Amino acid sequence: MNNMYIIKRNSASFPIKLNYKGSEVKLGSDDYLIFTVRKTIEDEKYLIRKKIYSADYNESLEAYLLNIVPEDTDQIELTNYDDEKILKYDITFYNTNSSSIERTLIRGDFIVSWRASKKGDE
């Protein structure tokens, strides 16, 4: 599983690498990815939704960059400083020329908290 961790109301960039049978895959000009965070994978309501285009490719990282800004986590409720919310995310491939090309490529946990680490907090 590919987990992502973020502190609520912070910015973060996550590299997204696309591979098929051990080879790197790049998006074409008509392709894009949609990153979606939900309470559960089956939930139709999303908390975060971002599009990733071929222009978001970072040559030095050899990956697409998913940029999360502080406002993206506003809808995720944390009731106190020790809260941690484990949500689900998926990244789905789309092609603008064909409505039939849609495929979920990556799934994982999207973990939001108010602080970076709980280690040593006893």
C-alpha positions in Angstrom: 0.0 0.0 0.0 1.2 3.5 -0.8 0.4 5.7 2.2 0.6 9.5 2.2 1.0 11.5 5.4 0.2 15.2 5.8 -0.1 17.7 8.6 -3.5 19.5 8.4 -3.2 23.0 7.0 0.3 22.4 5.6 1.5 22.2 2.0 3.0 19.0 0.7 4.2 17.6 -2.7 4.0 13.9 -3.4 5.9 12.3 -6.3 3.6 10.0 -8.4 5.5 7.4 -10.4 3.7 5.4 -13.1 5.1 2.0 -14.0 3.9 -0.9 -16.0 5.7 -4.2 -15.9 8.8 -2.4 -14.6 8.9 0.3 -17.2 8.1 4.0 -16.6 4.9 5.3 -18.2 4.4 8.9 -19.1 1.1 10.7 -19.7 0.3 11.8 -23.2 -1.0 15.3 -24.0 -4.6 13.9 -23.9 -4.1 12.0 -20.6 -4.5 13.1 -17.0 -4.8 11.6 -13.5 -7.4 12.4 -10.9 -6.3 12.1 -7.3 -9.3 11.7 -4.9 -9.5 11.5 -1.1 -12.6 10.0 0.5 -13.6 8.6 3.8 -13.9 5.2 2.2 -13.1 4.0 -1.3 -16.8 3.4 -1.9 -17.8 6.9 -0.8 -19.0 9.0 -3.7 -18.3 12.3 -1.9 -14.7 13.4 -2.0 -12.8 15.5 0.5 -9.9 16.4 -1.9 -9.9 16.1 -5.7 -6.9 17.2 -7.8 -6.0 16.8 -11.5 -2.5 15.8 -12.5 -1.4 16.6 -16.1 1.6 15.7 -18.3 2.9 19.2 -17.5 3.2 18.2 -13.8 6.1 15.8 -14.6 9.3 16.6 -12.7 12.3 15.4 -14.7 14.7 15.3 -11.8 12.3 13.2 -9.7 11.2 11.2 -12.7 7.6 11.5 -11.3 4.5 13.6 -11.5 4.1 16.0 -8.6 0.8 16.1 -6.7 0.7 19.4 -4.8 -1.5 19.7 -1.7 -2.1 23.2 -0.4 -3.3 24.1 3.1 -6.9 24.7 1.9 -7.1 21.2 0.6 -7.3 19.8 4.1 -10.0 22.2 5.3 -12.9 19.7 5.0 -11.0 17.0 7.0 -12.3 17.3 10.6 -9.8 16.8 13.5 -11.4 17.5 16.9 -8.2 17.8 19.0 -4.5 18.0 18.7 -4.0 14.3 19.1 -6.4 13.4 16.4 -5.3 11.4 13.3 -7.7 10.8 10.4 -7.1 7.8 8.2 -8.8 8.3 4.8 -8.6 6.5 1.5 -7.2 7.9 -1.7 -7.0 6.7 -5.3 -5.4 7.9 -8.5 -7.3 7.2 -11.7 -6.1 7.5 -15.3 -8.3 9.3 -17.8 -8.0 10.2 -21.5 -9.8 13.2 -22.8 -10.5 11.6 -26.2 -12.2 8.5 -24.9 -14.7 8.3 -22.1 -14.2 4.6 -22.0 -10.5 4.8 -20.9 -10.6 5.1 -17.1 -8.5 3.0 -14.8 -7.7 3.2 -11.1 -3.9 2.9 -10.9 -3.0 3.5 -7.2 -4.8 3.2 -3.9 -3.7 3.8 -0.3 -4.3 5.5 3.0 -4.2 9.3 3.3 -3.4 10.1 6.9 -4.0 13.6 8.3 -2.9 14.8 11.7 -2.2 18.1 13.5 1.5 17.2 14.1 4.3 15.3 12.4 4.9 12.5 14.9 3.5 11.2 18.1 6.7 9.4 19.1 7.8 10.2 22.7 4.5 11.7 23.7 3.9 9.6 26.8 
